[in-house]
Amino acid sequence: MKATLYDALGILPTSSDEEVRAALRGLIRKYYAKTRDGQGNVEEALRFINHASRILSDTERRGQYDLEIARSVDDDDRPSARAIQDALLGDEHSEMEAITGPGDGAIADALDSQLPTDEPDVPVNHHPGLTERVASFTRSPLLTFGLCGLFGVFIAAAIVFVTPPDVVVVARAVLGWLTGALLICAAVYGIVHGLVHWRRQAGGTSSLVPETDLAILNWRRERSVFLGTNQPQEDASWIFQLRMAELERAKSGRTSEPRPWHRLAARMFDYAIWGLLLALALSQLRALGIVPADAAHGLAHPLVAPVLITLAWTPIEALLITAVGTTPGKWLFGIYLQFSISDAYARRDTRAQLARAMRRALRVWLQGVGAGFPLVAPFLIAFAFERLAENQETDWDFAEDCLVTHGPAGVVNTVTGVCGLASMVWLYGVAWQQPIAESVAWTRATIASALPTSASVQGTLSRASGQLDRFVPSLPSLTALPSLPSGPVLARPAAPASATEGARRELRGVAANGGGDDQFTAMMAARRARIDALKVEGPRMLRSGNPRRAAELCRAWVDLDLANAEGWRCLGRAQQALGQHQEALNAFRKAREHDPMDRSLDADVDGAQRAIVADFLNRYRR
């Protein structure tokens, strides 16, 4: 019994249109970018795809084909008129008749000719996507060197413009943040990979095995056709275009196998280079006074900028893919896109292609990178990576019927892409390391202020103990418990013993003597008075030219009030006046941690960093 198109594709006759399209796309990925094997199997596979897609991609044709299958089941053993003709005239007649012109309509059956509702100008006999030309501009050495040189010059100029004078100090901070980010991404990928692997183990595999290869060989060598269809009509010019397109793909080394890392690197390069262009435009608007400084600072924040960069890139990506089939990052890594690969009846005008490219870009922005939000994007990228490795294609490629092919990128393109990615990682690290540090400090300060302090916890316990004592006098008082050190619950840098030992002894004395809230309030009032006195004396000594005494007073100030940014600023300026520039830099950074909104601290930090660099140069110059 002859097989049906459903048997050849490995699907059921009741399969949905999505399942039919998935089977056709799997066959296209297998044979579309293969080179000639010497036996013509690749060409015959593409001819089979053309035949199957014309019948199964159209609802009306598919319904008619199902009816033909039902009629052919009973009289499958009876020879048809075509079989008798082939037996009488031989294989040469069949070969010549298989390649006929579009005017030979007398032998066409209902499935391989136009339906009554078809438009006369719609090409229904051949799949135009199978003969589409491969982009050839990558073969121009002049264009390759020109674009790679342009990328290199632009990135080098950005590095010179962004890199600060204290490059050693900044490099250490950037390296620390990058190491942490890589560790977090590795942990995220490990978690996602484990979940996907567990799901695969629990799900199992399908028992339906496609018979496509056997069907193609039978179609080639035995000249059999599938149940419910006659020998397909194929125009000689289309066969010539099919063979030329196949040779062109083989010459360019094109393959349709999935390469997730190439696609991820290409997308990151596109986002990074587009982000640099947007940063340049934002700096110009800020210089002209069109965008306020505070608004520019907010737009460049590492939690906001990725969302805006990825969103603004979606229409640019759609336009580039519609025009040339690739983007700068995809071009560097040898990646090209082709739409409507499994639908022979899809519209192929510019407006339809642009609409598909825009929908695909939006799906990538939402499903692939989580709208660019840094806290969500690593998880979605990891899931997309696993889906691509498992299904050989992404969800957005399947939804928009897009085929992604890869070709050899070349040495120049590869070096430009890899070095460009590394350079832009440095650029974004330099630009974002300070806002990230400020955000982390603000988060810590917010959490610390939201949590109850040990003094409030002790007061609550004391009041609760008094209430319990009235009901159960035999219970020991909770006020006898050792008191906790003053300050928020979150860990903070330990103060010297000389500065805090007296306060601890006072707290222990109050607890041992059974003192109540009045004694504790008096002790806190004395501590506050001491802080107020140091707040006046420290800056006064600094202004009078006695930095050593000012450093002692400001140190005592911050020991008593760790979260006071003014105390750390006073200490930093006193230490800088004494020539202790590294200690001053640490003090200024502490001040900025406790008051991230005070932009005047940036000048103090920059001054301390320049002093460190100057000391370093003077020491080694001598």
TORVEX-974176 format. One line per field, with one value per residue (C-alpha): residue number from 0; x, y, z. Coordinates in nm, 2 decimals. Example, Ala and Ser with C-alpha at 12.3 -4.5 7.8 and 13.67 -1.06 7.14 Angstrom:
<rs>
i <- 0 1
px <- 1.23 1.37
py <- -0.45 -0.11
pz <- 0.78 0.71
</rs>
This chain:
<rs>
i <- 0 1 2 3 4 5 6 7 8 9 10 11 12 13 14 15 16 17 18 19 20 21 22 23 24 25 26 27 28 29 30 31 32 33 34 35 36 37 38 39 40 41 42 43 44 45 46 47 48 49 50 51 52 53 54 55 56 57 58 59 60 61 62 63 64 65 66 67 68 69 70 71 72 73 74 75 76 77 78 79 80 81 82 83 84 85 86 87 88 89 90 91 92 93 94 95 96 97 98 99 100 101 102 103 104 105 106 107 108 109 110 111 112 113 114 115 116 117 118 119 120 121 122 123 124 125 126 127 128 129 130 131 132 133 134 135 136 137 138 139 140 141 142 143 144 145 146 147 148 149 150 151 152 153 154 155 156 157 158 159 160 161 162 163 164 165 166 167 168 169 170 171 172 173 174 175 176 177 178 179 180 181 182 183 184 185 186 187 188 189 190 191 192 193 194 195 196 197 198 199 200 201 202 203 204 205 206 207 208 209 210 211 212 213 214 215 216 217 218 219 220 221 222 223 224 225 226 227 228 229 230 231 232 233 234 235 236 237 238 239 240 241 242 243 244 245 246 247 248 249 250 251 252 253 254 255 256 257 258 259 260 261 262 263 264 265 266 267 268 269 270 271 272 273 274 275 276 277 278 279 280 281 282 283 284 285 286 287 288 289 290 291 292 293 294 295 296 297 298 299 300 301 302 303 304 305 306 307 308 309 310 311 312 313 314 315 316 317 318 319 320 321 322 323 324 325 326 327 328 329 330 331 332 333 334 335 336 337 338 339 340 341 342 343 344 345 346 347 348 349 350 351 352 353 354 355 356 357 358 359 360 361 362 363 364 365 366 367 368 369 370 371 372 373 374 375 376 377 378 379 380 381 382 383 384 385 386 387 388 389 390 391 392 393 394 395 396 397 398 399 400 401 402 403 404 405 406 407 408 409 410 411 412 413 414 415 416 417 418 419 420 421 422 423 424 425 426 427 428 429 430 431 432 433 434 435 436 437 438 439 440 441 442 443 444 445 446 447 448 449 450 451 452 453 454 455 456 457 458 459 460 461 462 463 464 465 466 467 468 469 470 471 472 473 474 475 476 477 478 479 480 481 482 483 484 485 486 487 488 489 490 491 492 493 494 495 496 497 498 499 500 501 502 503 504 505 506 507 508 509 510 511 512 513 514 515 516 517 518 519 520 521 522 523 524 525 526 527 528 529 530 531 532 533 534 535 536 537 538 539 540 541 542 543 544 545 546 547 548 549 550 551 552 553 554 555 556 557 558 559 560 561 562 563 564 565 566 567 568 569 570 571 572 573 574 575 576 577 578 579 580 581 582 583 584 585 586 587 588 589 590 591 592 593 594 595 596 597 598 599 600 601 602 603 604 605 606 607 608 609 610 611 612 613 614 615 616 617 618 619 620 621
px <- 0.00 0.13 0.21 0.04 0.20 0.12 0.31 0.61 0.61 0.56 0.23 -0.13 -0.40 -0.58 -0.27 -0.33 -0.19 0.08 0.20 0.20 0.41 0.64 0.70 0.77 1.00 1.19 1.24 1.35 1.61 1.74 1.77 1.76 2.12 2.27 2.52 2.46 2.52 2.59 2.26 2.01 1.85 1.87 1.71 1.43 1.37 1.32 1.09 0.89 0.87 0.74 0.48 0.37 0.36 0.14 -0.12 -0.10 -0.04 -0.38 -0.70 -0.91 -0.65 -0.58 -0.95 -0.97 -0.66 -0.82 -1.12 -0.89 -0.72 -1.06 -1.15 -0.82 -0.81 -1.05 -0.91 -0.55 -0.46 -0.61 -0.36 -0.42 -0.41 -0.08 0.07 -0.04 0.10 0.43 0.45 0.38 0.60 0.89 1.07 1.20 0.85 0.78 1.09 1.00 0.64 0.73 0.91 0.65 0.57 0.30 0.09 0.06 -0.26 -0.43 -0.27 -0.30 -0.52 -0.73 -0.46 -0.18 -0.38 -0.55 -0.87 -1.18 -1.13 -0.76 -0.65 -0.50 -0.18 -0.09 0.19 0.05 0.27 0.60 0.73 0.92 1.10 1.30 1.46 1.53 1.89 2.14 2.27 2.60 2.73 2.93 3.17 3.29 3.64 3.61 3.28 3.40 3.71 3.52 3.25 3.48 3.71 3.42 3.31 3.67 3.72 3.38 3.44 3.80 3.68 3.42 3.69 3.91 3.62 3.47 3.79 3.86 4.21 4.22 4.19 4.36 4.11 3.81 3.94 3.94 3.59 3.47 3.65 3.48 3.13 3.19 3.31 2.99 2.77 2.93 2.89 2.52 2.46 2.63 2.41 2.10 2.19 2.27 1.93 1.74 1.94 1.86 1.49 1.48 1.67 1.43 1.14 1.28 1.34 0.98 0.82 0.94 0.96 0.71 0.68 0.59 0.90 0.90 0.95 1.07 1.40 1.25 0.97 1.22 1.43 1.11 1.00 1.34 1.41 1.07 0.89 0.60 0.37 0.19 -0.16 -0.42 -0.20 -0.07 0.28 0.34 0.38 0.71 0.82 1.16 1.27 1.18 1.39 1.68 1.63 1.61 1.94 2.12 2.00 2.12 2.46 2.48 2.40 2.67 2.92 2.86 2.89 2.54 2.40 2.08 2.20 2.14 2.42 2.29 2.62 2.66 2.31 2.35 2.68 2.53 2.23 2.45 2.67 2.36 2.23 2.57 2.65 2.30 2.33 2.66 2.48 2.19 2.44 2.62 2.28 2.18 2.51 2.46 2.10 2.22 2.49 2.24 2.01 1.72 1.74 1.80 2.09 1.88 1.67 1.98 2.12 1.80 1.78 2.14 2.08 2.17 1.81 1.65 1.89 1.87 1.49 1.51 1.80 1.63 1.29 1.44 1.63 1.32 1.21 1.57 1.61 1.29 1.40 1.74 1.61 1.35 1.61 1.92 1.82 2.07 2.19 2.54 2.59 2.44 2.65 2.97 2.88 2.75 2.37 2.10 1.72 1.45 1.08 0.78 1.00 0.72 0.42 0.40 0.11 0.25 0.27 0.62 0.59 0.79 0.50 0.43 0.79 0.83 0.52 0.67 1.01 0.85 0.64 0.94 1.15 0.88 0.85 1.23 1.21 0.93 1.00 1.37 1.52 1.23 1.18 1.55 1.50 1.83 1.68 1.46 1.66 1.92 1.64 1.46 1.78 1.87 1.52 1.55 1.89 1.75 1.45 1.68 1.90 1.60 1.36 1.63 1.45 1.31 0.95 0.96 1.12 0.84 0.57 0.68 0.79 1.15 1.45 1.79 2.09 2.46 2.76 3.14 3.19 3.56 3.86 3.81 3.45 3.51 3.80 3.60 3.29 3.48 3.71 3.41 3.21 3.50 3.56 3.19 3.18 3.45 3.27 2.94 3.13 3.30 2.97 2.76 2.99 2.92 2.54 2.53 2.74 2.50 2.19 2.34 2.42 2.07 1.91 2.12 2.04 1.66 1.66 1.85 1.61 1.31 1.43 1.39 1.70 1.82 1.72 1.36 1.36 1.49 1.23 0.96 1.09 1.11 0.75 0.63 0.83 0.66 0.32 0.41 0.55 0.21 0.04 0.31 0.54 0.75 0.88 1.23 1.23 1.32 1.52 1.79 1.88 2.21 2.14 2.24 2.48 2.32 2.25 2.05 2.03 2.23 2.60 2.81 3.18 3.29 3.39 3.71 3.68 3.78 3.48 3.21 3.32 3.19 2.85 2.83 2.93 2.66 2.40 2.51 2.50 2.14 2.04 2.21 2.06 1.72 1.70 1.40 1.34 1.43 1.79 1.82 1.67 1.92 2.21 2.09 2.05 2.41 2.52 2.33 2.48 2.83 2.75 2.63 2.95 3.17 2.96 3.06 3.42 3.54 3.47 3.59 3.93 3.95 3.88 4.13 4.41 4.45 4.37 4.52 4.28 4.00 4.07 4.05 3.72 3.56 3.67 3.50 3.19 3.15 3.22 2.91 2.70 2.80 2.53 2.61 2.74 2.87 3.08 3.25 3.30 3.47 3.69 3.78 3.88 4.09 4.27 4.32 4.48 4.72 4.82 4.63 4.46 4.36 4.19 4.03 3.89 3.74 3.58 3.43 3.29 3.14 2.97 2.84 2.70 2.50 2.38 2.38 2.17 2.45 2.62 2.88 3.06 3.16 3.41 3.56 3.60 3.75 4.00 4.11 4.15 4.36 4.58 4.64 4.74 4.97 5.14 5.19 5.35 5.57 5.69 5.80 5.93 6.18
py <- 0.00 0.34 0.59 0.93 1.26 1.23 0.90 1.06 1.35 1.13 1.29 1.18 1.28 1.45 1.67 2.04 2.30 2.38 2.02 2.00 2.32 2.19 1.87 2.07 2.30 2.00 1.86 2.20 2.24 1.89 1.93 2.30 2.39 2.05 2.01 1.78 1.42 1.28 1.09 1.38 1.31 1.68 1.80 1.54 1.63 1.99 1.89 1.68 1.98 2.18 1.92 1.86 2.23 2.32 2.06 2.07 2.44 2.53 2.44 2.38 2.17 1.97 1.89 1.78 1.57 1.39 1.31 1.17 0.95 0.81 0.73 0.57 0.33 0.08 0.08 0.11 -0.21 -0.12 0.04 0.40 0.55 0.71 0.38 0.21 0.50 0.48 0.11 0.15 0.45 0.39 0.61 0.86 0.97 1.01 1.22 1.45 1.47 1.55 1.86 2.04 2.39 2.59 2.56 2.18 2.18 1.89 1.64 1.83 1.69 1.89 1.91 2.03 2.29 2.60 2.58 2.77 3.02 3.08 3.41 3.37 3.56 3.35 3.10 2.78 2.53 2.61 2.72 3.05 3.03 2.72 2.91 3.23 3.36 3.36 3.71 3.76 4.09 3.91 3.79 4.14 4.19 4.57 4.58 4.33 4.53 4.86 4.76 4.58 4.88 5.11 4.90 4.90 5.27 5.35 5.11 5.24 5.60 5.50 5.34 5.64 5.87 5.66 5.52 5.73 5.85 5.61 5.31 5.07 5.14 5.13 4.81 4.63 4.73 4.64 4.30 4.23 4.31 4.11 3.81 3.82 3.86 3.56 3.35 3.45 3.37 3.03 2.95 3.06 2.84 2.55 2.58 2.61 2.32 2.10 2.18 2.11 1.79 1.67 1.75 1.56 1.26 1.27 1.34 1.06 1.06 1.01 0.66 0.80 0.78 0.99 0.79 1.09 0.95 0.63 0.82 1.04 0.75 0.57 0.89 0.93 0.57 0.41 0.72 0.65 0.91 0.95 0.81 1.06 1.26 1.22 1.30 1.67 1.93 2.11 2.39 2.34 2.70 2.63 2.31 2.51 2.78 2.52 2.36 2.70 2.80 2.46 2.51 2.87 2.75 2.48 2.73 2.97 2.69 2.76 2.52 2.52 2.34 2.53 2.74 2.90 3.07 3.24 3.37 3.49 3.66 3.83 3.96 4.09 4.27 4.43 4.55 4.68 4.88 5.02 5.12 5.31 5.50 5.59 5.69 5.92 6.08 6.12 6.29 6.54 6.61 6.66 6.90 7.10 7.13 6.94 6.65 6.75 6.60 6.41 6.26 6.16 6.00 5.80 5.69 5.57 5.36 4.99 4.88 5.12 5.15 4.78 4.80 5.12 4.99 4.65 4.82 5.08 4.81 4.61 4.84 4.87 4.50 4.45 4.70 4.55 4.19 4.29 4.48 4.26 3.95 4.02 4.27 4.39 4.13 3.85 3.95 3.94 3.58 3.46 3.44 3.50 3.49 3.39 3.42 3.21 2.90 2.63 2.82 2.82 3.06 3.33 3.69 3.79 4.16 4.41 4.51 4.15 4.07 4.38 4.29 3.94 4.08 4.33 4.06 3.84 4.12 4.20 3.83 3.82 4.13 3.99 3.61 3.60 3.88 3.96 4.32 4.38 4.37 4.25 4.05 3.85 3.83 3.56 3.31 3.36 3.35 3.02 2.88 2.99 2.83 2.50 2.52 2.58 2.29 2.06 2.17 2.29 2.63 2.90 2.98 3.31 3.15 2.89 3.14 3.36 3.07 3.20 2.98 3.08 2.96 2.99 3.04 3.07 3.41 3.45 3.55 3.92 3.91 3.67 3.87 4.19 4.03 3.88 4.18 4.41 4.22 4.22 4.59 4.68 4.47 4.69 5.00 4.91 4.79 5.13 5.32 5.11 5.00 5.32 5.33 4.96 5.02 5.31 5.09 4.82 5.07 5.22 4.88 4.78 5.11 5.07 4.72 4.83 5.12 4.89 4.63 4.70 4.81 4.62 4.92 4.90 4.52 4.55 4.81 4.58 4.28 4.49 4.61 4.25 4.13 4.38 4.26 3.90 3.97 4.10 3.78 3.52 3.67 3.35 3.38 3.55 3.89 3.92 4.24 4.02 3.90 4.03 4.33 4.35 4.61 4.92 4.96 4.79 4.41 4.40 4.35 4.66 4.73 4.68 5.00 5.01 4.87 5.21 5.38 5.13 4.95 5.22 5.21 4.84 4.85 5.11 4.89 4.59 4.80 4.91 4.55 4.42 4.68 4.63 4.98 5.07 5.29 5.61 5.51 5.39 5.71 5.91 5.71 5.76 6.14 6.16 5.97 6.21 6.51 6.37 6.32 6.68 6.81 6.61 6.72 7.08 7.03 6.80 7.04 7.33 7.17 7.09 7.45 7.59 7.38 7.10 6.79 6.55 6.66 6.68 6.32 6.20 6.38 6.27 5.91 5.93 6.08 5.80 5.54 5.67 5.73 5.49 5.58 5.96 6.06 6.40 6.23 6.01 6.31 6.50 6.20 6.17 6.53 6.52 6.21 6.36 6.67 6.43 6.26 5.94 5.93 5.56 5.59 5.91 5.74 5.46 5.72 5.91 5.58 5.51 5.85 5.78 5.44 5.61 5.90 5.79 6.09 6.34 6.41 6.64 6.34 6.24 6.54 6.42 6.06 6.19 6.41 6.12 5.89 6.15 6.20 5.82 5.81 6.12 5.95 5.64 5.83 6.03 5.73 5.54 5.85 5.89
pz <- 0.00 -0.10 0.18 0.22 0.27 0.64 0.66 0.49 0.74 1.04 1.15 1.18 0.93 1.22 1.30 1.33 1.10 1.35 1.36 0.98 0.97 1.23 1.03 0.71 0.89 1.04 0.69 0.55 0.83 0.74 0.37 0.28 0.37 0.28 0.00 -0.29 -0.20 -0.54 -0.56 -0.59 -0.26 -0.15 -0.47 -0.44 -0.08 -0.18 -0.46 -0.21 0.03 -0.26 -0.34 0.03 0.12 -0.17 -0.07 0.31 0.36 0.21 0.41 0.10 -0.08 0.23 0.27 -0.09 -0.04 0.26 0.04 -0.23 0.04 0.15 -0.21 -0.29 0.00 -0.15 -0.51 -0.42 -0.60 -0.93 -1.17 -1.26 -1.61 -1.53 -1.42 -1.75 -1.95 -1.76 -1.82 -2.20 -2.27 -2.02 -1.76 -2.01 -2.10 -1.72 -1.67 -1.96 -1.85 -1.49 -1.61 -1.80 -1.88 -1.71 -2.02 -2.00 -1.80 -1.96 -1.74 -1.41 -1.14 -0.90 -0.64 -0.87 -1.05 -0.94 -0.74 -0.86 -0.58 -0.65 -0.79 -1.14 -1.06 -0.75 -0.81 -0.67 -0.86 -0.69 -0.35 -0.41 -0.07 -0.18 -0.47 -0.28 -0.33 -0.06 0.05 -0.13 0.00 0.27 -0.01 -0.08 0.09 0.07 0.25 0.51 0.60 0.58 0.82 1.06 1.06 1.13 1.42 1.56 1.53 1.69 1.99 2.03 2.04 2.30 2.52 2.51 2.59 2.88 3.05 3.37 3.47 3.78 3.55 3.80 4.07 3.83 3.67 4.00 4.07 3.72 3.74 4.07 3.93 3.61 3.81 4.03 3.72 3.55 3.86 3.88 3.51 3.55 3.85 3.66 3.36 3.59 3.75 3.42 3.26 3.56 3.54 3.16 3.20 3.47 3.25 2.96 3.18 3.30 2.97 2.74 2.36 2.08 1.92 1.57 1.35 1.02 0.70 0.49 0.38 0.25 0.08 -0.10 -0.22 -0.35 -0.52 -0.68 -0.79 -0.83 -0.96 -0.72 -0.60 -0.27 -0.21 -0.31 -0.56 -0.91 -1.04 -0.95 -1.22 -1.20 -1.43 -1.60 -1.51 -1.14 -1.14 -1.28 -1.01 -0.74 -0.85 -0.88 -0.53 -0.40 -0.55 -0.42 -0.07 -0.10 -0.23 0.06 0.32 0.46 0.73 0.92 1.23 1.56 1.70 2.02 2.13 1.79 1.81 2.16 2.08 1.78 1.97 2.25 2.00 1.84 2.17 2.29 1.97 1.96 2.33 2.26 1.99 2.22 2.49 2.25 2.15 2.51 2.60 2.31 2.42 2.78 2.66 2.46 2.77 2.60 2.86 3.23 3.41 3.66 3.37 3.18 3.50 3.55 3.18 3.20 3.52 3.47 3.56 3.31 3.02 2.91 2.88 2.66 2.45 2.37 2.30 2.07 1.88 1.78 1.49 1.37 1.37 1.18 0.91 0.87 0.85 0.59 0.38 0.40 0.60 0.88 1.14 1.23 1.50 1.29 0.99 1.20 1.32 0.98 1.06 0.81 0.83 0.57 0.63 0.50 0.44 0.49 0.35 -0.03 -0.03 0.21 0.09 0.01 -0.05 0.15 0.38 0.47 0.54 0.75 0.95 1.02 1.11 1.35 1.52 1.55 1.70 1.96 2.05 2.10 2.32 2.54 2.55 2.47 2.69 2.93 2.79 2.87 3.25 3.39 3.68 3.44 3.12 3.23 3.31 2.98 2.78 2.95 2.87 2.51 2.48 2.61 2.37 2.08 2.17 2.21 1.93 1.68 1.67 1.89 1.96 1.77 1.46 1.45 1.51 1.22 0.99 0.99 0.90 1.05 0.86 0.95 0.73 0.79 0.94 0.84 1.05 1.02 1.12 1.41 1.55 1.52 1.69 1.98 2.05 2.01 2.27 2.51 2.47 2.51 2.83 2.96 2.85 3.01 3.32 3.36 3.30 3.53 3.82 4.02 3.98 4.07 4.39 4.47 4.42 4.63 4.91 4.89 4.91 5.21 5.38 5.31 5.44 5.75 5.82 5.77 6.02 6.39 6.59 6.90 7.12 7.00 7.03 7.39 7.48 7.34 7.54 7.86 7.82 7.75 8.05 8.28 8.16 8.21 8.56 8.66 8.56 8.64 8.91 8.93 8.58 8.54 8.40 8.04 8.11 8.26 7.92 7.77 7.56 7.20 7.06 6.94 6.57 6.29 6.27 5.95 5.99 5.98 6.01 6.38 6.56 6.77 7.12 7.28 7.12 7.20 7.51 7.74 7.58 7.61 7.98 8.03 7.87 8.07 8.39 8.31 8.24 8.56 8.78 8.65 8.51 8.31 8.01 8.19 8.24 7.88 7.75 7.96 7.82 7.46 7.53 7.65 7.35 7.12 7.30 7.24 6.87 6.85 7.01 6.77 6.48 6.56 6.68 6.40 6.10 6.31 6.37 6.00 5.90 6.16 5.99 6.25 6.04 6.29 6.57 6.32 6.21 6.58 6.64 6.31 6.38 6.72 6.54 6.29 6.57 6.75 6.44 6.17 5.92 5.91 5.57 5.70 5.96 5.70 5.47 5.76 5.83 5.46 5.42 5.74 5.62 5.28 5.44 5.63 5.30 5.37 5.03 5.03 5.37 5.26 4.95 5.17 5.39 5.10 4.96 5.30 5.29 4.94 5.06 5.33 5.11 4.74 4.64 4.73 4.40 4.57 4.71 4.35 4.35 4.68 4.55 4.22 4.42 4.63 4.33 4.15 4.46 4.47 4.11 4.16 4.46 4.26 3.97 4.20 4.39 4.08 3.90 4.19
</rs>
